[in-house]
Amino acid sequence: MVIVLWDGEATARDGRPYRNTYTWYFRMKDDQVIEAIAFLDMSKFTELWTRVSHS
């Protein structure tokens, strides 16, 4: 199992910042990913999606 915790930051298409924290879990077998699960703050993502899908 490989666990990655990271903070992402970018400028969205509307010119405003987007920041979120992610945790990705990778189950490995023979040096290959066989399962991946990701967690993030969906309220921040939904707010971003709502902003940029209408611009």
PDB file of N, CA, C and O in Angstrom:
ATOM      1  N   MET A   1       0.857  -1.173   0.000  1.00  0.00           N
ATOM      2  CA  MET A   1       0.000   0.000   0.000  1.00  0.00           C
ATOM      3  C   MET A   1       0.897   1.228   0.000  1.00  0.00           C
ATOM      4  O   MET A   1       1.809   1.353   0.818  1.00  0.00           O
ATOM      5  N   VAL A   2       0.622   2.127  -0.928  1.00  0.00           N
ATOM      6  CA  VAL A   2       1.313   3.414  -0.981  1.00  0.00           C
ATOM      7  C   VAL A   2       0.268   4.480  -0.694  1.00  0.00           C
ATOM      8  O   VAL A   2      -0.794   4.496  -1.317  1.00  0.00           O
ATOM      9  N   ILE A   3       0.562   5.370   0.243  1.00  0.00           N
ATOM     10  CA  ILE A   3      -0.351   6.456   0.614  1.00  0.00           C
ATOM     11  C   ILE A   3       0.320   7.779   0.307  1.00  0.00           C
ATOM     12  O   ILE A   3       1.452   8.032   0.720  1.00  0.00           O
ATOM     13  N   VAL A   4      -0.405   8.627  -0.431  1.00  0.00           N
ATOM     14  CA  VAL A   4       0.120   9.939  -0.800  1.00  0.00           C
ATOM     15  C   VAL A   4      -0.824  10.996  -0.261  1.00  0.00           C
ATOM     16  O   VAL A   4      -2.017  10.978  -0.564  1.00  0.00           O
ATOM     17  N   LEU A   5      -0.298  11.921   0.539  1.00  0.00           N
ATOM     18  CA  LEU A   5      -1.059  13.057   1.067  1.00  0.00           C
ATOM     19  C   LEU A   5      -0.439  14.304   0.480  1.00  0.00           C
ATOM     20  O   LEU A   5       0.761  14.527   0.635  1.00  0.00           O
ATOM     21  N   TRP A   6      -1.248  15.137  -0.202  1.00  0.00           N
ATOM     22  CA  TRP A   6      -0.684  16.330  -0.812  1.00  0.00           C
ATOM     23  C   TRP A   6      -1.705  17.455  -0.895  1.00  0.00           C
ATOM     24  O   TRP A   6      -2.914  17.226  -0.922  1.00  0.00           O
ATOM     25  N   ASP A   7      -1.188  18.663  -0.935  1.00  0.00           N
ATOM     26  CA  ASP A   7      -1.992  19.865  -1.105  1.00  0.00           C
ATOM     27  C   ASP A   7      -1.844  20.351  -2.531  1.00  0.00           C
ATOM     28  O   ASP A   7      -0.728  20.496  -3.031  1.00  0.00           O
ATOM     29  N   GLY A   8      -2.957  20.602  -3.186  1.00  0.00           N
ATOM     30  CA  GLY A   8      -2.940  21.111  -4.553  1.00  0.00           C
ATOM     31  C   GLY A   8      -3.425  22.542  -4.575  1.00  0.00           C
ATOM     32  O   GLY A   8      -4.292  22.935  -3.795  1.00  0.00           O
ATOM     33  N   GLU A   9      -2.853  23.314  -5.477  1.00  0.00           N
ATOM     34  CA  GLU A   9      -3.245  24.708  -5.630  1.00  0.00           C
ATOM     35  C   GLU A   9      -3.084  25.103  -7.089  1.00  0.00           C
ATOM     36  O   GLU A   9      -2.067  24.801  -7.713  1.00  0.00           O
ATOM     37  N   ALA A  10      -4.098  25.782  -7.631  1.00  0.00           N
ATOM     38  CA  ALA A  10      -4.050  26.222  -9.026  1.00  0.00           C
ATOM     39  C   ALA A  10      -4.964  27.421  -9.196  1.00  0.00           C
ATOM     40  O   ALA A  10      -5.769  27.740  -8.321  1.00  0.00           O
ATOM     41  N   THR A  11      -4.825  28.070 -10.324  1.00  0.00           N
ATOM     42  CA  THR A  11      -5.739  29.141 -10.695  1.00  0.00           C
ATOM     43  C   THR A  11      -6.754  28.560 -11.666  1.00  0.00           C
ATOM     44  O   THR A  11      -6.391  27.996 -12.699  1.00  0.00           O
ATOM     45  N   ALA A  12      -8.019  28.701 -11.328  1.00  0.00           N
ATOM     46  CA  ALA A  12      -9.092  28.148 -12.152  1.00  0.00           C
ATOM     47  C   ALA A  12      -9.327  29.024 -13.382  1.00  0.00           C
ATOM     48  O   ALA A  12      -8.764  30.113 -13.497  1.00  0.00           O
ATOM     49  N   ARG A  13     -10.154  28.541 -14.286  1.00  0.00           N
ATOM     50  CA  ARG A  13     -10.454  29.294 -15.518  1.00  0.00           C
ATOM     51  C   ARG A  13     -11.072  30.654 -15.246  1.00  0.00           C
ATOM     52  O   ARG A  13     -10.954  31.566 -16.065  1.00  0.00           O
ATOM     53  N   ASP A  14     -11.730  30.797 -14.102  1.00  0.00           N
ATOM     54  CA  ASP A  14     -12.341  32.089 -13.766  1.00  0.00           C
ATOM     55  C   ASP A  14     -11.342  33.039 -13.108  1.00  0.00           C
ATOM     56  O   ASP A  14     -11.718  34.134 -12.690  1.00  0.00           O
ATOM     57  N   GLY A  15     -10.076  32.634 -13.012  1.00  0.00           N
ATOM     58  CA  GLY A  15      -9.039  33.487 -12.450  1.00  0.00           C
ATOM     59  C   GLY A  15      -8.918  33.430 -10.936  1.00  0.00           C
ATOM     60  O   GLY A  15      -8.027  34.057 -10.363  1.00  0.00           O
ATOM     61  N   ARG A  16      -9.797  32.691 -10.286  1.00  0.00           N
ATOM     62  CA  ARG A  16      -9.760  32.575  -8.832  1.00  0.00           C
ATOM     63  C   ARG A  16      -9.001  31.329  -8.424  1.00  0.00           C
ATOM     64  O   ARG A  16      -8.925  30.367  -9.189  1.00  0.00           O
ATOM     65  N   PRO A  17      -8.430  31.337  -7.210  1.00  0.00           N
ATOM     66  CA  PRO A  17      -7.643  30.192  -6.775  1.00  0.00           C
ATOM     67  C   PRO A  17      -8.517  28.990  -6.409  1.00  0.00           C
ATOM     68  O   PRO A  17      -9.670  29.135  -6.001  1.00  0.00           O
ATOM     69  N   TYR A  18      -7.941  27.818  -6.565  1.00  0.00           N
ATOM     70  CA  TYR A  18      -8.537  26.569  -6.086  1.00  0.00           C
ATOM     71  C   TYR A  18      -7.472  25.869  -5.261  1.00  0.00           C
ATOM     72  O   TYR A  18      -6.347  25.665  -5.717  1.00  0.00           O
ATOM     73  N   ARG A  19      -7.837  25.510  -4.054  1.00  0.00           N
ATOM     74  CA  ARG A  19      -6.926  24.788  -3.163  1.00  0.00           C
ATOM     75  C   ARG A  19      -7.690  23.617  -2.556  1.00  0.00           C
ATOM     76  O   ARG A  19      -8.861  23.736  -2.195  1.00  0.00           O
ATOM     77  N   ASN A  20      -7.006  22.489  -2.453  1.00  0.00           N
ATOM     78  CA  ASN A  20      -7.622  21.331  -1.829  1.00  0.00           C
ATOM     79  C   ASN A  20      -6.525  20.404  -1.329  1.00  0.00           C
ATOM     80  O   ASN A  20      -5.389  20.454  -1.801  1.00  0.00           O
ATOM     81  N   THR A  21      -6.876  19.567  -0.379  1.00  0.00           N
ATOM     82  CA  THR A  21      -5.961  18.557   0.142  1.00  0.00           C
ATOM     83  C   THR A  21      -6.480  17.199  -0.299  1.00  0.00           C
ATOM     84  O   THR A  21      -7.677  16.919  -0.219  1.00  0.00           O
ATOM     85  N   TYR A  22      -5.568  16.364  -0.764  1.00  0.00           N
ATOM     86  CA  TYR A  22      -5.913  15.061  -1.309  1.00  0.00           C
ATOM     87  C   TYR A  22      -5.168  13.963  -0.556  1.00  0.00           C
ATOM     88  O   TYR A  22      -4.052  14.167  -0.078  1.00  0.00           O
ATOM     89  N   THR A  23      -5.795  12.812  -0.461  1.00  0.00           N
ATOM     90  CA  THR A  23      -5.126  11.599  -0.004  1.00  0.00           C
ATOM     91  C   THR A  23      -5.443  10.516  -1.025  1.00  0.00           C
ATOM     92  O   THR A  23      -6.605  10.219  -1.301  1.00  0.00           O
ATOM     93  N   TRP A  24      -4.401   9.943  -1.572  1.00  0.00           N
ATOM     94  CA  TRP A  24      -4.554   8.847  -2.534  1.00  0.00           C
ATOM     95  C   TRP A  24      -3.969   7.582  -1.923  1.00  0.00           C
ATOM     96  O   TRP A  24      -2.892   7.606  -1.327  1.00  0.00           O
ATOM     97  N   TYR A  25      -4.679   6.497  -2.078  1.00  0.00           N
ATOM     98  CA  TYR A  25      -4.244   5.190  -1.580  1.00  0.00           C
ATOM     99  C   TYR A  25      -4.090   4.261  -2.790  1.00  0.00           C
ATOM    100  O   TYR A  25      -5.036   4.052  -3.550  1.00  0.00           O
ATOM    101  N   PHE A  26      -2.917   3.724  -2.951  1.00  0.00           N
ATOM    102  CA  PHE A  26      -2.646   2.818  -4.061  1.00  0.00           C
ATOM    103  C   PHE A  26      -2.302   1.437  -3.514  1.00  0.00           C
ATOM    104  O   PHE A  26      -1.346   1.282  -2.754  1.00  0.00           O
ATOM    105  N   ARG A  27      -3.082   0.445  -3.901  1.00  0.00           N
ATOM    106  CA  ARG A  27      -2.747  -0.937  -3.567  1.00  0.00           C
ATOM    107  C   ARG A  27      -1.898  -1.467  -4.714  1.00  0.00           C
ATOM    108  O   ARG A  27      -2.284  -1.400  -5.881  1.00  0.00           O
ATOM    109  N   MET A  28      -0.751  -1.986  -4.359  1.00  0.00           N
ATOM    110  CA  MET A  28       0.239  -2.396  -5.355  1.00  0.00           C
ATOM    111  C   MET A  28       0.375  -3.919  -5.388  1.00  0.00           C
ATOM    112  O   MET A  28       0.172  -4.602  -4.384  1.00  0.00           O
ATOM    113  N   LYS A  29       0.725  -4.431  -6.577  1.00  0.00           N
ATOM    114  CA  LYS A  29       1.066  -5.840  -6.734  1.00  0.00           C
ATOM    115  C   LYS A  29       2.032  -5.937  -7.912  1.00  0.00           C
ATOM    116  O   LYS A  29       1.745  -5.457  -9.008  1.00  0.00           O
ATOM    117  N   ASP A  30       3.165  -6.558  -7.671  1.00  0.00           N
ATOM    118  CA  ASP A  30       4.184  -6.720  -8.718  1.00  0.00           C
ATOM    119  C   ASP A  30       4.541  -5.372  -9.363  1.00  0.00           C
ATOM    120  O   ASP A  30       4.641  -5.264 -10.585  1.00  0.00           O
ATOM    121  N   ASP A  31       4.728  -4.360  -8.527  1.00  0.00           N
ATOM    122  CA  ASP A  31       5.124  -3.009  -8.966  1.00  0.00           C
ATOM    123  C   ASP A  31       4.083  -2.310  -9.831  1.00  0.00           C
ATOM    124  O   ASP A  31       4.419  -1.382 -10.567  1.00  0.00           O
ATOM    125  N   GLN A  32       2.830  -2.738  -9.754  1.00  0.00           N
ATOM    126  CA  GLN A  32       1.764  -2.084 -10.505  1.00  0.00           C
ATOM    127  C   GLN A  32       0.612  -1.748  -9.568  1.00  0.00           C
ATOM    128  O   GLN A  32       0.360  -2.456  -8.594  1.00  0.00           O
ATOM    129  N   VAL A  33      -0.078  -0.661  -9.878  1.00  0.00           N
ATOM    130  CA  VAL A  33      -1.261  -0.276  -9.112  1.00  0.00           C
ATOM    131  C   VAL A  33      -2.405  -1.193  -9.519  1.00  0.00           C
ATOM    132  O   VAL A  33      -2.733  -1.305 -10.701  1.00  0.00           O
ATOM    133  N   ILE A  34      -3.009  -1.848  -8.533  1.00  0.00           N
ATOM    134  CA  ILE A  34      -4.153  -2.711  -8.831  1.00  0.00           C
ATOM    135  C   ILE A  34      -5.461  -2.112  -8.292  1.00  0.00           C
ATOM    136  O   ILE A  34      -6.551  -2.559  -8.650  1.00  0.00           O
ATOM    137  N   GLU A  35      -5.339  -1.109  -7.438  1.00  0.00           N
ATOM    138  CA  GLU A  35      -6.519  -0.416  -6.910  1.00  0.00           C
ATOM    139  C   GLU A  35      -6.082   0.971  -6.465  1.00  0.00           C
ATOM    140  O   GLU A  35      -5.001   1.144  -5.902  1.00  0.00           O
ATOM    141  N   ALA A  36      -6.938   1.959  -6.724  1.00  0.00           N
ATOM    142  CA  ALA A  36      -6.649   3.324  -6.297  1.00  0.00           C
ATOM    143  C   ALA A  36      -7.904   3.929  -5.693  1.00  0.00           C
ATOM    144  O   ALA A  36      -9.002   3.775  -6.229  1.00  0.00           O
ATOM    145  N   ILE A  37      -7.734   4.612  -4.584  1.00  0.00           N
ATOM    146  CA  ILE A  37      -8.825   5.304  -3.910  1.00  0.00           C
ATOM    147  C   ILE A  37      -8.333   6.711  -3.601  1.00  0.00           C
ATOM    148  O   ILE A  37      -7.205   6.887  -3.140  1.00  0.00           O
ATOM    149  N   ALA A  38      -9.174   7.717  -3.854  1.00  0.00           N
ATOM    150  CA  ALA A  38      -8.791   9.095  -3.588  1.00  0.00           C
ATOM    151  C   ALA A  38      -9.818   9.757  -2.685  1.00  0.00           C
ATOM    152  O   ALA A  38     -11.019   9.520  -2.813  1.00  0.00           O
ATOM    153  N   PHE A  39      -9.336  10.586  -1.773  1.00  0.00           N
ATOM    154  CA  PHE A  39     -10.192  11.369  -0.896  1.00  0.00           C
ATOM    155  C   PHE A  39      -9.831  12.838  -1.059  1.00  0.00           C
ATOM    156  O   PHE A  39      -8.659  13.190  -1.198  1.00  0.00           O
ATOM    157  N   LEU A  40     -10.860  13.700  -1.042  1.00  0.00           N
ATOM    158  CA  LEU A  40     -10.661  15.135  -1.114  1.00  0.00           C
ATOM    159  C   LEU A  40     -11.858  15.825  -0.488  1.00  0.00           C
ATOM    160  O   LEU A  40     -12.882  15.194  -0.230  1.00  0.00           O
ATOM    161  N   ASP A  41     -11.730  17.111  -0.247  1.00  0.00           N
ATOM    162  CA  ASP A  41     -12.826  17.893   0.310  1.00  0.00           C
ATOM    163  C   ASP A  41     -13.800  18.206  -0.822  1.00  0.00           C
ATOM    164  O   ASP A  41     -13.561  19.113  -1.620  1.00  0.00           O
ATOM    165  N   MET A  42     -14.881  17.466  -0.888  1.00  0.00           N
ATOM    166  CA  MET A  42     -15.821  17.612  -1.995  1.00  0.00           C
ATOM    167  C   MET A  42     -16.543  18.948  -1.982  1.00  0.00           C
ATOM    168  O   MET A  42     -16.967  19.410  -3.041  1.00  0.00           O
ATOM    169  N   SER A  43     -16.700  19.590  -0.830  1.00  0.00           N
ATOM    170  CA  SER A  43     -17.351  20.902  -0.821  1.00  0.00           C
ATOM    171  C   SER A  43     -16.493  21.922  -1.568  1.00  0.00           C
ATOM    172  O   SER A  43     -17.028  22.780  -2.269  1.00  0.00           O
ATOM    173  N   LYS A  44     -15.172  21.839  -1.427  1.00  0.00           N
ATOM    174  CA  LYS A  44     -14.286  22.743  -2.172  1.00  0.00           C
ATOM    175  C   LYS A  44     -14.329  22.427  -3.665  1.00  0.00           C
ATOM    176  O   LYS A  44     -14.347  23.337  -4.494  1.00  0.00           O
ATOM    177  N   PHE A  45     -14.345  21.149  -4.004  1.00  0.00           N
ATOM    178  CA  PHE A  45     -14.402  20.758  -5.410  1.00  0.00           C
ATOM    179  C   PHE A  45     -15.728  21.175  -6.034  1.00  0.00           C
ATOM    180  O   PHE A  45     -15.748  21.684  -7.155  1.00  0.00           O
ATOM    181  N   THR A  46     -16.834  20.968  -5.327  1.00  0.00           N
ATOM    182  CA  THR A  46     -18.155  21.332  -5.843  1.00  0.00           C
ATOM    183  C   THR A  46     -18.248  22.835  -6.068  1.00  0.00           C
ATOM    184  O   THR A  46     -18.828  23.282  -7.057  1.00  0.00           O
ATOM    185  N   GLU A  47     -17.681  23.610  -5.159  1.00  0.00           N
ATOM    186  CA  GLU A  47     -17.681  25.063  -5.306  1.00  0.00           C
ATOM    187  C   GLU A  47     -16.901  25.447  -6.561  1.00  0.00           C
ATOM    188  O   GLU A  47     -17.353  26.293  -7.333  1.00  0.00           O
ATOM    189  N   LEU A  48     -15.748  24.841  -6.771  1.00  0.00           N
ATOM    190  CA  LEU A  48     -14.956  25.093  -7.979  1.00  0.00           C
ATOM    191  C   LEU A  48     -15.757  24.713  -9.222  1.00  0.00           C
ATOM    192  O   LEU A  48     -15.861  25.508 -10.156  1.00  0.00           O
ATOM    193  N   TRP A  49     -16.317  23.517  -9.242  1.00  0.00           N
ATOM    194  CA  TRP A  49     -17.042  23.020 -10.410  1.00  0.00           C
ATOM    195  C   TRP A  49     -18.212  23.926 -10.757  1.00  0.00           C
ATOM    196  O   TRP A  49     -18.473  24.198 -11.929  1.00  0.00           O
ATOM    197  N   THR A  50     -18.911  24.389  -9.735  1.00  0.00           N
ATOM    198  CA  THR A  50     -20.036  25.293  -9.943  1.00  0.00           C
ATOM    199  C   THR A  50     -19.566  26.606 -10.569  1.00  0.00           C
ATOM    200  O   THR A  50     -20.218  27.132 -11.471  1.00  0.00           O
ATOM    201  N   ARG A  51     -18.449  27.130 -10.098  1.00  0.00           N
ATOM    202  CA  ARG A  51     -17.907  28.389 -10.629  1.00  0.00           C
ATOM    203  C   ARG A  51     -17.481  28.260 -12.078  1.00  0.00           C
ATOM    204  O   ARG A  51     -17.880  29.066 -12.918  1.00  0.00           O
ATOM    205  N   VAL A  52     -16.668  27.248 -12.379  1.00  0.00           N
ATOM    206  CA  VAL A  52     -16.051  27.180 -13.714  1.00  0.00           C
ATOM    207  C   VAL A  52     -16.961  26.576 -14.763  1.00  0.00           C
ATOM    208  O   VAL A  52     -16.768  26.833 -15.951  1.00  0.00           O
ATOM    209  N   SER A  53     -17.943  25.784 -14.371  1.00  0.00           N
ATOM    210  CA  SER A  53     -18.829  25.190 -15.384  1.00  0.00           C
ATOM    211  C   SER A  53     -19.810  26.217 -15.941  1.00  0.00           C
ATOM    212  O   SER A  53     -20.462  25.964 -16.955  1.00  0.00           O
ATOM    213  N   HIS A  54     -19.919  27.359 -15.297  1.00  0.00           N
ATOM    214  CA  HIS A  54     -20.812  28.422 -15.774  1.00  0.00           C
ATOM    215  C   HIS A  54     -20.041  29.583 -16.381  1.00  0.00           C
ATOM    216  O   HIS A  54     -20.641  30.583 -16.775  1.00  0.00           O
ATOM    217  N   SER A  55     -18.722  29.467 -16.464  1.00  0.00           N
ATOM    218  CA  SER A  55     -17.950  30.591 -17.011  1.00  0.00           C
ATOM    219  C   SER A  55     -17.485  30.315 -18.423  1.00  0.00           C
ATOM    220  O   SER A  55     -16.823  31.157 -19.031  1.00  0.00           O
TER     221      SER A  55
END
